[in-house]
Amino acid sequence: MNRPVTMDVRFKMVCMAVLSVAVLKAEPMGLICLSIFSFMLSVCVRLQLTELIRHLRYLALALIVVFWARAVTVSVFSGHSGVSVVWDTAGAVEGGLICWRLIVLTFLGVLWMATTRPSGIRTAIEWFCRPFPGLPGKQVAVMMSLVVRFLPAILEQARETSAAQQCRCIQNRKNPVYRTVKFSLPLLCRTLKTADQLADAMEARCYSPENSRPFAFHPDRSDWFALIGVAGFSALMVWV
């Protein structure tokens, strides 16, 4: 899924940070433009949208919870039965905007991970940590690169767990809490087991962040032009 790119990783990280701030601050018109821009980026890198949606379908559950938490107000001290449920239109609009922003942020994060090598992420984070004394930049960089590297593996484990549960007709259970527990616990156990195996493999190979080869940065004018363009576009989207 990772593809080599010519843009400097440090500039790419700053661009993604600027776009993320713009997504959080933009109004609906700006969010529309940012969404179109994210879609155009996915087309440029040839990201498989159907595969992405299939892997992130569980995010819809969290978005539904966020939306209903904003759209519905429950009071236990009013109403004839002691409980009153009120639909809040303003809260529903705000909840929809929050879900929209979360979707765009997730999309940008997947684009960043799909187009950046873990070695480049590790070295870029280490470079950004250098000005802060006492901060273990190498350890932080290794942890971040491992998270990016093994997130697709965790999603694949989630797909396999879901397929195994479907073979056992777990989805026929009407209790959503039961289905969630039966899905979460096996996935958590498999993830922890994979993490233990990775730690043992790294220890067996005497891996140390101090011995890792640095990733070579090659910034040029196009990186600065891209950064200035993204910053200007983000500021415009926040202003509109």
C-alpha positions in Angstrom: 0.0 0.0 0.0 3.0 2.3 0.6 4.2 4.2 -2.4 7.4 6.2 -2.8 6.8 9.9 -3.2 9.0 12.8 -4.1 7.7 15.2 -1.4 9.9 15.7 1.7 8.3 13.9 4.6 8.7 16.8 6.9 6.9 19.2 4.6 4.2 16.6 4.1 3.7 16.3 7.9 3.4 20.1 8.2 0.9 20.2 5.3 -1.2 17.5 6.9 -1.2 19.3 10.2 -2.2 22.6 8.6 -5.0 20.8 6.7 -6.2 19.2 9.9 -6.4 22.5 11.7 -8.4 23.9 8.7 -10.8 21.0 8.9 -11.4 21.6 12.6 -12.0 25.4 12.1 -13.8 25.5 8.7 -17.5 26.1 8.2 -19.7 24.0 5.9 -18.6 25.8 2.7 -14.9 25.4 3.6 -15.5 21.7 4.6 -17.0 21.1 1.1 -13.9 22.4 -0.6 -11.6 20.5 1.8 -13.6 17.3 1.1 -13.3 17.8 -2.6 -9.5 18.5 -2.2 -9.1 15.3 -0.2 -11.0 13.3 -2.8 -8.7 14.7 -5.6 -5.7 13.7 -3.5 -7.0 10.2 -3.3 -7.5 10.1 -7.0 -3.9 11.3 -7.6 -2.4 8.6 -5.4 -4.8 6.0 -6.7 -6.2 5.1 -3.3 -8.8 2.3 -3.4 -11.8 4.0 -1.9 -14.0 0.9 -1.8 -11.3 -1.0 0.1 -10.9 2.0 2.5 -14.6 2.2 3.2 -14.8 -1.5 3.9 -12.0 -1.3 6.4 -13.4 1.8 8.1 -17.0 0.7 8.3 -16.7 0.3 12.1 -16.0 4.0 12.3 -19.6 4.6 11.4 -20.7 3.2 14.8 -18.7 5.8 16.6 -20.0 8.5 14.3 -23.6 7.4 15.0 -23.0 7.6 18.7 -21.5 11.1 18.4 -24.3 12.3 16.3 -27.1 11.0 18.6 -25.2 12.4 21.6 -25.5 15.8 20.1 -28.9 15.5 18.5 -30.9 14.1 21.4 -31.3 15.5 24.9 -32.6 13.2 27.6 -34.0 14.5 30.9 -35.0 12.3 33.8 -36.7 15.1 35.8 -39.3 16.2 33.3 -42.2 14.6 31.4 -45.2 12.6 32.5 -43.2 9.4 32.7 -40.2 11.0 34.4 -38.0 10.7 31.3 -38.2 13.2 28.4 -36.4 12.7 25.1 -36.1 15.9 23.1 -34.7 16.3 19.5 -32.4 19.2 19.3 -32.1 20.5 15.7 -29.2 22.8 16.5 -27.4 19.9 18.2 -28.1 17.6 15.2 -26.5 20.1 12.9 -23.5 20.5 15.2 -23.2 16.7 15.5 -23.4 16.3 11.7 -20.5 18.8 11.3 -18.5 17.0 13.9 -19.0 13.7 12.1 -18.1 15.3 8.8 -14.9 16.7 10.3 -13.9 13.3 11.7 -14.5 11.6 8.4 -12.3 14.1 6.5 -9.6 13.9 9.2 -9.6 10.1 9.0 -9.4 10.3 5.2 -6.4 12.7 5.4 -4.7 10.4 7.9 -5.1 7.4 5.7 -3.8 9.3 2.7 -0.7 10.3 4.7 0.0 6.7 5.8 -0.6 5.3 2.4 1.9 7.6 0.7 4.6 7.7 3.3 7.2 5.0 4.2 7.6 4.2 7.9 11.3 4.9 7.7 10.6 8.4 6.5 8.0 9.0 9.3 10.5 7.8 11.9 13.2 10.1 10.7 10.9 13.1 10.3 9.5 12.7 13.8 13.0 12.3 15.2 14.0 15.5 13.3 11.1 17.4 14.8 12.0 16.2 18.4 15.6 17.5 18.2 14.9 21.0 19.5 13.3 19.6 22.7 15.9 18.6 25.2 15.1 15.5 27.3 12.6 14.2 24.8 13.6 10.7 23.6 13.1 11.5 19.9 14.4 8.1 18.6 12.0 6.1 20.8 9.0 8.3 19.9 9.8 8.1 16.2 10.1 4.3 16.4 6.7 4.0 18.2 5.0 6.3 15.7 6.4 4.4 12.7 5.3 1.1 14.2 1.8 2.4 14.7 1.6 3.5 11.1 3.2 0.3 9.8 0.9 -2.1 11.7 -2.4 -0.3 11.5 -3.3 -2.1 8.2 -2.4 -5.4 10.0 -4.8 -4.6 12.8 -7.5 -3.7 10.3 -6.9 -7.1 8.6 -7.2 -8.9 11.9 -10.5 -7.1 12.5 -11.7 -8.3 9.1 -10.7 -11.8 9.8 -12.3 -11.7 13.3 -15.5 -10.4 11.8 -15.5 -13.1 9.1 -15.0 -15.8 11.7 -17.9 -14.4 13.8 -20.2 -14.4 10.7 -19.3 -18.1 10.1 -20.6 -18.7 13.7 -23.7 -16.6 13.2 -22.8 -14.1 15.9 -24.5 -11.4 13.9 -27.9 -13.1 14.6 -27.6 -12.0 18.2 -29.9 -9.1 18.8 -27.9 -7.7 21.7 -25.4 -5.2 20.3 -23.4 -5.2 23.5 -22.9 -9.0 23.2 -21.7 -8.7 19.6 -19.4 -5.8 20.5 -17.8 -7.8 23.4 -17.4 -10.9 21.3 -15.7 -8.9 18.6 -13.5 -6.6 20.7 -12.0 -9.2 23.1 -10.6 -11.5 20.4 -9.3 -8.6 18.4 -7.6 -7.1 21.5 -6.0 -10.5 22.3 -4.7 -11.0 18.8 -3.4 -7.4 18.7 -1.5 -7.9 22.0 -0.2 -11.2 20.8 1.1 -9.7 17.6 2.8 -6.9 19.6 4.5 -9.4 21.9 5.8 -11.3 18.8 7.1 -8.1 17.3 8.9 -7.2 20.5 10.4 -10.6 20.7 11.5 -10.4 17.1 13.1 -7.0 17.6 14.9 -8.1 20.7 16.2 -11.3 19.1 17.7 -9.2 16.3 19.3 -6.8 18.8 17.3 -3.9 17.3 18.1 -0.5 18.7 16.9 3.0 17.4 20.5 4.1 17.7 21.6 1.6 15.1 18.9 2.4 12.5 20.0 4.0 9.3 18.7 7.6 8.8 16.3 8.4 6.0 17.8 10.9 3.6 15.8 14.1 3.1 15.9 15.9 -0.2 13.8 19.1 0.0 13.5 21.3 -3.1 11.5 24.3 -4.3 8.4 22.2 -5.0 8.2 21.3 -1.3 8.1 25.0 -0.4 5.6 25.8 -3.1 3.4 22.9 -1.9 3.6 24.1 1.7 2.8 27.7 0.9 -0.1 26.6 -1.4 -1.6 24.3 1.3 -1.2 27.0 4.0 -2.9 29.6 1.7 -5.7 27.2 0.7 -6.3 26.2 4.4 -6.4 29.9 5.5 -8.9 30.6 2.7 -11.1 27.7 3.7 -11.2 28.8 7.3 -12.0 32.4 6.3 -14.9 31.4 4.1 
